[in-house]
Amino acid sequence: MEPDFWKDCPVVEAVPGRLGGRPVVKDSRVAADTILEAEELGETAEETAYNYGLNLQDVIDIRSYAHHRNAALAS
């Protein structure tokens, strides 16, 4: 996804030098897109949080943000 896609998501940040400036989960090196890819592969939010060492609520918030943003863009 484009970096601008994540600009209003409160749990995602883009830090120069961290993963080449790609949007990541705050305070991590996990790309935000990775959360969505894991969901597409059938992982639960709990599994994703565990597998990547993330806060469960951050995973839920990222998924929710992406679903709402995609719906808004499709309208």
C-alpha positions in Angstrom: 0.0 0.0 0.0 1.0 3.6 -0.5 2.7 5.2 2.5 -0.1 7.9 2.5 -2.6 5.2 3.1 -1.4 5.0 6.7 -0.9 8.7 7.4 -3.9 9.0 9.8 -3.4 5.6 11.6 -2.4 6.4 15.1 -0.4 3.2 15.6 1.6 3.4 12.4 4.7 5.5 11.8 7.2 6.0 9.0 10.7 6.6 10.4 13.6 7.4 8.0 16.1 4.6 8.2 13.7 2.1 9.7 12.7 -0.4 7.0 13.7 2.2 4.4 11.0 4.6 5.7 8.2 2.2 5.1 5.1 2.5 7.4 5.6 0.3 10.5 3.8 -0.5 13.7 4.9 2.2 16.2 8.0 1.3 18.1 8.7 -1.8 16.0 10.3 -2.9 12.8 7.1 -4.7 11.6 5.7 -3.2 8.4 2.0 -2.3 8.6 1.3 -4.2 5.4 2.6 -7.3 7.1 -0.3 -7.2 9.5 -2.7 -7.2 6.6 -0.9 -9.9 4.8 -1.0 -12.1 7.9 -4.8 -11.6 8.0 -5.1 -12.5 4.3 -3.3 -15.8 5.1 -5.9 -16.5 7.8 -4.0 -15.6 11.0 -6.1 -14.3 13.8 -5.2 -11.0 15.4 -4.0 -12.9 18.5 -1.7 -15.1 16.3 -0.3 -12.1 14.5 0.4 -10.2 17.7 2.2 -13.3 19.2 4.1 -14.1 16.0 5.5 -10.5 15.6 5.8 -9.6 19.3 3.2 -6.9 19.0 0.4 -5.5 21.2 -2.9 -7.2 20.4 -4.8 -3.9 20.4 -2.3 -2.4 17.8 -3.0 -5.3 15.5 -6.7 -4.9 15.9 -6.5 -1.1 15.3 -4.4 -1.5 12.2 -6.8 -4.1 10.7 -9.8 -1.9 11.6 -8.1 1.2 10.1 -7.3 -0.6 6.9 -10.8 -2.0 6.5 -12.4 1.4 7.1 -9.9 3.2 4.9 -10.4 0.8 2.0 -14.2 1.1 2.3 -13.9 4.9 2.2 -11.6 4.8 -0.8 -14.0 2.5 -2.7 -17.0 4.8 -2.1 
